[in-house]
């Protein structure tokens, strides 16, 4: 029996013509099969509840495709990550964060003229409205920078009401540029607020990453001068975090957008989702683990054995998607080496990290479980060497992830067929019962 609703899906370009059959209560239902460009297969269940009265049950949505997207492809089994079709290794070797942001948001690498135009727009948008600047005075010095970042990004919309409804591509470009540029200023000022340091205004003569480090570490009349290797490592950190398919924070951005919420509110929600210890806070856990070993709480062999006894997790190893080596980890490992060598920065944690990785990668316990170093294992080393405090680690992640969130928001907004997200549930509570008046309750 052919589903009534499936008749409405015949214009879907990803439909393969194949169907899967579901048999319920003696009836057969044909469910269309969708095939992606990388030969990914999915069963289209959009009309399942309408036609059968059933829903699927998938806690964590690990087997549920919430959208079709052209932005990023991840093949976790083979350690593949591509932005708009370009292998991450090629982008990291030849590109910059700004080129990557342009690619993710607009779908193609910029020409020389487009790249310069985008850089100019970012420079124009880097200052905060002075009224917004005074927002920082309302936060306590102990306020977490992720809370400040989320609140101030959301407040940006109040200062740009003309961009709450994006009616043209030019409006979208301005909104995207404001967020990508100003997020550095907001992040740096949240750090300066906590440190009791004066705010440093952005310098339009500096590149994106140099400007951020300037606002973080310069003081009046004493400009911070990072090395080229430091700037390159930071650019790679941002670039490699720029998007990663439908992770929790990206899915949050798309879910909030499905209500037709504006771009500022949607990415602010993404920041809150990223804040969690299991998402944007994971690299801080790696640093804590390495510091415990460095302080003599356990030797590396002892630590490995305690992990095997499941006393705790080996932070920075394994990934929900990647079942082989995280390709981003390979790139950041080399970047960390180059940066520390160029600056003469002697970090014992890197030596511990390298030894820990070598021991784990030669231990069947970890290889059989496909627990390989992920991007968090080395990113914390880089941020630590750049004098970024641990509570700023998820903020750095958010700066890098902003282009991906914006790209997905824009894609969802242009989709035209998406509905407001409304997951179903299996109710397991009490059955109907009689209300007891207050005087009769024991």
N, C-alpha and C positions, 0 to 999 in steps of 0.2 A: 504494500500500500504506500503510495507516494505522499509525502507530507505536503499539506496545503501551503505552508509557509515557504517550502523550498522552491515553489514556483516563482517566488519573488527574488530568488538569489541567482537566477540564471545569468544575470549580467555581470556577475562577479568574475573578474579576469583570472583569478587564481583557482577557480573551480576546475577540477581535472576531468570531469565527465565520469569518473569512477564513483561508486557509492559503497558505503558500509551498511550492513543490515543489522538492525536491532530487533530482537524478538521479545515482545512483552505480552503476557496474557493471551498468547496464541496469535497475536497480530505481528506483522512484519513491517518495519519502518525503514525506508531508505534514507540514509544520511549522506549528504554530499561529502566528497573528499577534496580538501584544499591542498595544493602543492605549491610550496615556495620556490624561489629561484635557485636555492641551494638544495632542492629535492627534499625539503622537509614536508612531512605529511601530517595533516590534521583532519579530524572528523568534525564537520560543521554541525554543532548542536544548537544553533540559535533558535530553532523552532521545536526543540525537544519537549519543553514543558507545555507549549501550546498544543502539540500533537499528541503527547502521551500522558501528561500530568506528572511526569517524573522530572527530577533535576539530577545533576551529577554532584558527587561529594568529593571535594579535593582540597583538604586543608593546606594552606600555604600556596595554593594555586600552582604547584609544581608540574602539573600535567595539563594546565589550562592556558590556552592562547587568548590573551585579552584583546589583541589587536593585530592588524597587519601593518608592518612598518618597513620603510626603505632605508632607515638610518644606519643600523649597525647589525652585523652578523657575528655570532659567536658559535663556534663548534668546540664545545668543551672536551669532547672525547679526543680530539686531535690537537688541542691547544691553538686554535685559530681565532683571531680577532680581526675584523675588518670594519673600517669606517667607510660607508658609502662605496664599498667594493674594494677599497685600497687596503692591503695588508698593513697591520699596525707596525710591523718591522720597517717597511718602506717609509711610512709617515714619520716614524721616530728618527730614522736615519737622515731624512732630507727635509722634513718640514719643521714648522714652528707651531706654537700653541695658537697663535692668531690665525694662521692659515688653516689649522685644524678646526678651529671654531667656525670659520667661514664655510669650510667644507661640510661640516655637520649640519649647520643651519640652512645653507642654501643649496646643498646637493652637489656642488662642483668645486674643485680647487680654484682659487681666485687667479685671474691674470695679474700681471704686475700692476696694472692700473687699478684693478679692483682691490688688490691687497693694500695699496697705498691709500685708496679712498676709505677702506675699512679702518685702517690705522688712524687716519685723520679724524674719522667720526669718533673712535674710541678716545682719542686725545681731547676732543671737544667735550666729551661727556664725563670726564673723570672727576670733576669737581662736584661736591655736594652743595645743595642749597643751604645757605647759612642757617635757615630755620631748622633744617634737618640736622645740621651739625650740633645744635643745642640739645637734640634728643639724647645725646650721649651723657649729658649732665644728669639725666634722670635715672640712669642705671647705677647701681652700687659698683664700687671698684672690684668687688668679688663676683660680679655677674658673669655668667658663663658666656664666652664670645659667640657660641652658637645661638643662644637666646637673643643676644643683641643683633646678630646678623639677620636672623629671621624677622625680628620685629622691624628693623630699619628698612630691610628690603621691601617688606609689606607696606611700610609707611611711604616709600618712594611714590607709590601710586597716588597718594594725596597731593603730592607736589607736581604731578604730571597727569591731571585728570583727563587731558586730551588723549592720553594713551591707554585709558582703561577700556575703550572700545576701539579696536584696531580695524579701520575701514579700508586701508590700503597697504600695499607692500612697503611703501615709504614709512608709514606709521610703525609697522612691525620692525623695520630696520632700526628706527630710532629707539623703540622700546628695548629691543635686544641689545643694542649698543650701550644704552644707559645702564642696563643691569650688568653686562659683562665688564664694563669699565668701572662703574661705581662700586661693585662688589669688592674690589681690591681696597678702595679707600675705606669702606665700612669695616672690612676685616682688620685692616691695619689700625684703624682708630679704636676698634674694640680692644685690641692688644694694648695700645698706648694708654687707654683709659685705665685698664687694670694695673698698669705699671706706674701710673701717676706721671707720665711723660707728656710733654706738649704734642699736640697733633702736628704732623708734617703734611703739608699740602703736596699733591702730586706735581711732578715736574714733566711738562709736555715734551721736553727734549729726550726723555728716557723711554726705552722700550717697555713693553708691558710688564715683564718680569723684573727688570731693573727698577722700574718705578715702584712696584710693590715692595721690594726689599728696601728701597729708599724710605718709603713711608713707615716701614717697620722699624728700621735700625738707625736712620740718620737722626742727628740732634741739631738744633740751631747752630749754624756756623761750623758744623763738622759733618760733611757728607759721607755717608756709607758708600764704599766703593767695592762692590762684589767682583770676584774674578769671573772670567768668561765661563769657566767650568761650573761655577756656582749657578750662574744664570742659566746655563744649558741644562743643568740637573733640575732646576726648578721648572723650566719650560717642559722638560720631559715628564716631570711629575704631573703637571697640569694636563699635558697632552694625553698621557696614558690613562688619566682618570676622566677624560672628557665625555665618554659615554660607555655604557656597558649593557645595552639592551634593556629588557624589562625587569630591572632589579627593583627593590622595594621603593626607593626614593623616586625613580623614574615612573613607576606605576602610580605612585602617589600623585605626581604632577599631572599625569594623564587623567587620573580619577577626578581630581579637583577641576581640571579643565572641562571635564564632561558636564559639569554644572553650568558651563559658560562663564566660569570665574576668570578674572583678568590674569594676565601674565605675571604680574607682580605677586598676587596672592598665591598663584599656583606654584611658583618656584619657592616662595616662602614656605609653603607646606612641604615641598621637597627637602628643604633644609632641616625641618623638624624630623622628617623620617630618617634622614641621613645621620642625625645626631646619635642614634642608638649604638650601644656597645657592639652589637653584632653586625653593624653596617659601617658607617664612617668612623667609628671609634676603634676598629679592629687593630690598626697599626699602633695605637697607644698601648694596647695589650702586649704587642711584640716587644716594645721598649721596656715595659715593666718586667717581662719575663727575662730579657737579656740583662737587665740591671740586677735582678735577683741572683742570677748566675754569677755576675761580675762581683757582687758583694759577698760571695762565698756561701750563699744559702744552700747551694747544691752544685756539684760538678756537672759537666755536660753528660757523662754516662749515667750519673745518678738521676739527673733530670729526665733523660730518655726513659729510664726504667720506670720512673714514677708515672710518666705519661702512659706507658704500656699497662701499668696497673690501674689506669684510668682515674688516677687521683686528680688530674687536671688535664686540660688540652694543651697541645703544642701549638702555641699561637703563631699565626702566619703560615701555617701549613694546611693544605687542603682548601677546596673551594666547592661551593654548591654546584657550580657549572663545570669548572675545569676538572677533568679526570686524568689529566696529564699536566706537564709543567705549564704554569701560567705564563704566556708569552710576554706579558708586561714585566714580570719578575726578572726575566733574563735581561731585559733592557735596563731596568733600574739597577740591577746588580753591577753592570759595567759603569753606569753613570755614577754610582756611589764610589766605586774605585777611582775613577778619573777625578772626581771632585776632591776627594780626600787626599789624593796624591798631589794634585795641583796646589792645594792650600797648605799642605803639611799638617793638616788636622789629624791628630792621632786619636782615634776613637777605639777604645778596647772593645766596645760593643760590636763593631764590625767584625773584628777577629773572632769573637764568640759566635756571631751569627754565621760566619762562613764555616767554622768548625761544626757548629750544630747542624747546619744544612748538609755538610758532607757525611756526618755520622748518620743522620736520618735517611739520606738518600741511599745509603749502603746497608740499610736495615730492612729485612723482609717485612717486618711489622708494618712499616710505613709504605713501602712500595706495593705490597699486596693490597693495601687499602687505598692506593693511589693518592697518598698524602704528600704532595710536592709543595715547595715554597710558592706562595702567592705574592701578589703585588704588595701586600701589606708588610711582608717580611723585610723588604728593603726600603720601602718608602719612609718608614720611621727613621731609619739611619740618615737618609738625605735631609729630612726636615730637622732632625737633631743637629746636624752639622751646619745648617743654615740658622741656628739659634732660634728656631721656632719652638715655643713651649708646647708641652704635650697637650694641654687643653685647647691649643689652636690647631691640632692635627685635623679634626673633622672640618674645621673652617677652611683649611687648605684644600681638602677634598671637595668641599662645596664650590670653591672658586673654579677648580678644574672641571667639575661636573656641570657647571652652569650652561655651557653651550649645548650639551646633550639634552638637558631638561628643556631648554628653549626650542631645540629642534623638534623634540617630541610633542611639546605643547602646540607648536605651529602645525605639525603634521596632523595631529588630532583635530585641531580647529578647522583645518581645510578639508577634513575627511568627508563630511557631509552625510555619512551614514551612521556615525557613532551615536550611541544612546547614552544617557546618564548612567553611570556605573551603579549597579544595584545588585550586589551578590545575594544569593539566597542562603537559607540556613536549614538545618534539620533541627526542629524544636525538640528538646529533651526535657522540658520542664513539667510541672504538674498539670494534670487535667483540670477542667473547670470545677470550681468549688464555691461554696456559698460564703458570701462576705459576712464577717462577724462584727457586729457593732462593738464600739470601744468598751462599753460597760460589761460586755459579756466575755471579753478576752481574759484568760487566766494569766 
